[in-house]
Amino acid sequence: MEKRIPEIFQQPVLLQKVIAFLNIKPGEVYLDCTIGGAGHSIAILEKGGKVFGLDRDPEAVTFSYERLTRIYPKGQWQVVKADFADLENIISKYRLQRPAGILLDLGVSLHQLKSKGRGFSIFCDEPLDMRMDPELKVKALDLINGLHEGELCDLFYRFAEEKLALPIAKAIVYKRKEKPITGTKELAQIVSRIYKRRYKTRSKIHPATKVFQALRICVNDELNNLKKVLPQTIKVLKPKGRLVVLSFHNLEDNIIKNFLKQGKEKGCLEILSKKPIVPDQNEIRENPRCRSAKLWLAEKV
């Protein structure tokens, strides 16, 4: 834990709502499965809960460990580097008591976007990496330079619903004939040029946003990991334990919605809100990064 990570983790999304619906009870264990900057975990500890935090990003683990050590040097918490897709084995390995609540915050962190060399941001000139866990073998540049046109088109459409997936894929294949595409700025410019040819008006969202989202999802296998962890949450939660999930795009929403529906039909889950909860205008004003967030809530029967 010797590496010092800059304090650029964002304000936790929908903090008050998350804590309210977790229904914190003193002495009970709560899993923060994407601990990030530990913002949600600190609020859980303030309510008297015990926290077991995990993250597959080692920089998040280092930062949250140091932050919790400063604030709660004798607190009831533990932080480990782990992937939540392996949830049952994690519970067994660390001999944890059944949690009373599980939080899954699926958003990319401000730290990942701002950290040098990570390649998540459209607005920085960085190597095309995008791995949340540096031990992963495939980087974004491997996909951009290795997949053929049809595969790139499918990736952009399937993982980001990008309407211009085909012309973008064609432009990438054409450009990389000159030399490999290795930087985020170069890729963003290629996508931006395609959008300028098709649309006269500018969007508030950067044209390359969906392409970057698709690459990040694919590199980190995010959707498959979400599909893996959700059934495990039912198995490990205590009866009446709460599941709280923060999602940020339609692909995640659909997976969560189907899971909750099936859980309700099987009598395993009670859905606590008919529709996902979204931030109000005050929350968006205070924390603009939460504008696309949706909060899904369920209780184990």
N, C-alpha and C positions, 0 to 999 in steps of 0.2 A: 504493500500500500504506500510505497514511497513517492510515487509520482503525484505531483500537485496539479490538479485540474482547475482551470479558471472557472469562476463562478458565473457561468452564462447559461445556466438552466432556467427555463422560463417559469413564470408563475403557473402553478398547477391549474389545470382546466377544471372548471365547475366544482371548485374545492368544497364549498359549503353543501352543495347538493350531494356530492359523492359521500361526504362524511355523514350527512343526515340519513341517507339510504343504507349505508353500511350498518347503521344502528349499533354503534360501538358500545361494547360492554366491558368494563374493567376486568383485566385478567385473561380475557379471551385472545386467541391468536388470529391475526389478520394477515393475509398474504398480499403484498404489493408486488405483482408479477412483472411490472416494468417500472422499477423504482425511480429511474431517471435522476432527478435532483432531490428526491425524498420529500417533496412538498406535501403530498398526500400522507406519507408515512408519519411526518411530524405531527400533522393534525390528528392522526389516529393515536399516537403516543400521548398527545395532550389530553385526550379523552380517557386515558388509562388502559388502552389496548396494548397488546404485545404485537410487534411487527416482525414478520419474516419477509425481507425484501430480496428480490432477485432481478437480474438484468443480464442480457447476453453481451451488452456493451461494457467492456472492462473500464472505460473511462467513467461511465455512469456509476459503476460499482465503487470505484475509488472516490469519486466526488461524494456520493451519498454516505459512504462509510466515514469520511472525514467530517462531513457536516453533522451527522448524527452523533459522532464522538464529541464534537464541540458542544452541541446542544443538550444531549442526553448521555453524558459519559457513563452513567450507571443505569441507563434505560434498558427496558426489556425489548431489545431488538437484535436482529442479526441480518447481515447482508452478504449475499454470495453471488458469484458469477455463474449463471445457469440460464438455460432456455426453458421458457414456460411450457413448451411442447412436451417436455419430459416431467410434467408436474407430479405424477404419482410416484415416480422414482425419487424425485427430490424430497417429497414428504417422507418416504421410507428412509432415504439416506441420512437425513438430518433428524430422524425420529421425532417429527413434529406431532403435536396433538392436533386433532381435527380442527381446522380453522372455522371460525364463526363468520368469516367474510373473505371474499376474494375480489381484488380489484385488477382489472385488465385495462390499462391505458394504452391504446394502440397507436397513438400519434408519434411521428418523428419528433425528436426533441430539438429545441433551439440550440442546445449544445452541439448536436450532430450537424445542424445546418451551419453553425458558425465556426466549428473547429477546423483548423487548417489541415488540409490533406485528406479529409474524409470524402469529399466529392459529392455531398448531398445537395449543395446549394447551386441554384441557377445563377446567382449573382456574384459568385466568386470564381476566379480562374483556378481550378483545382484539378488534380488527376481524377479520372473517372473511376472511382472506387465504389462507394455506396454500401460497403459492408458494415453492418452494425457490430458484428463479431469479426475481428481481424483474422481469426483462424479459418474463416470460410475461404474456400479456394477460388471461387468464381467472382470476378469483379465486373462492374458495369462495362468497362472497356473491352472485356472478353466477349460480352454479348454484342456490343456495338460493332466490333470488328470481326466476330466469328460467325454470327448468324447470317443466313442468306436472306434475300429480300422478303420472301414469304414468311419466314420465321419472325423477322423484325416486325412486319405488319401485324402478324397475329399477336405478338407480345404487346405492342402498343394498344391494340384494340381490346384484347382480352383483359389486360391488367389496368387499363386506364380509360377504356371506352373512347379512345382518341379517334375522332371522325376523319382526320387527315392521315391516318396510319399508313396507308399505301404510298402517297406522295412523299411522306417523310422518310419511309423506308427506302424508297428509290433514291432520294437525295443523299442519304447516308451511304448507300452502296456506291453511288457515283463518286462521292467525295473521298471515300476511303481508298479508291483506286490510286489516288495521288500519293497518299500516305495514311497510316493508321490514325484514327481519331482517338486522341488520348485525354483531351481536356474538357471540362464542363462548359467553358465559354465557347469553345468551337462547336460543340454539339448544340448548345442553346442557339447559336447564331444560325446554324443549318435549319433548325426547326422554325425560327423566327422568319427566315426568308420565305419559307413555304407559306406561312400564315399571311405574310404581306402580299403575296401573289393572289391569295384566295379572298382575303377580306380587306376592305378599305378602312373600316373603323377599328380602333384599338380596343382591346379588352382590358379590364383592370387586372386580370390575371395574366401572368407571363405566358406566352405561347408554348413554351417548353415544359410547363408545369406537369402536364399529363404524361409526357414522355419520361420525365425524370421519375414521376411516381411509378410508372410501369417498370422501369429498370430497378428501382429500389425494392419494389414488391417481389420481383423475380429473383434478384440477387439474394435476398434474405428469406425467400420462401414464406412470406408473411401469411398468405391466405391458407396454405396447407397447415402451417403452425397453429393458426387460429382454429381450423377445423379439428386439429388434434387435441388442443387444450380444452375446448368447451365441454366435451363429454366427461373429461377427467375432473372438471370442477364439481360435477354432481356427485361423483364417487367420493371425493375427499372432504367435501363440506359437511359440517355437522347438520343434523336436522334443524330446520329453521335458519340455517346459515344463508347469508346474502351473497349474491353474485352481482357485481357492478362492472359494466363494460363501457368504456369510452371509445366510440368509433369515429372515423373522420372521412369516410367515402362510401359510395354505394356498394362496392364489392364486399366490404366488411359488413355493412348493414344487412345485406341479403343472407350472409352466412349466419349472423347472429339471430336474425328474425326467424329463419328456418329452424335453428337449434331450439330457440325458446318455444316455438310452436309445437315441435315434436316433444319437448320436455313436458309441456302442459298436457298434451294428448296422452302421454304415457303415465301421467300422474306424478311425475318426479319434481316438477317445478310449478310454482305459482308466479305468474307474471304480475309485477307490482305496478306497472303503468301500461295502459292500453297502447299508447304511442311512446316512442322514445322522447326523452326530455331534451329540449334544446336550450341554449343560452338566451337570456333576455337581453334587451338593448344595453342595460347597465353593465352586464357581464362582458358583453362584446366590447363596449367602450373601455372598460378597465383592462381587458385582456383580448385584443383583437384576434389573437391566434386561436381562440376558442370558437370563432364564428361558424365553423363547419362541424363542430362537435355534436354528437348525439349520445345520450346517456340511456343505457339499457339496464333494466332492473328486474331481478328475479329472486325468489326465495326457495330453498330446497324444502320439499314437502316431507 
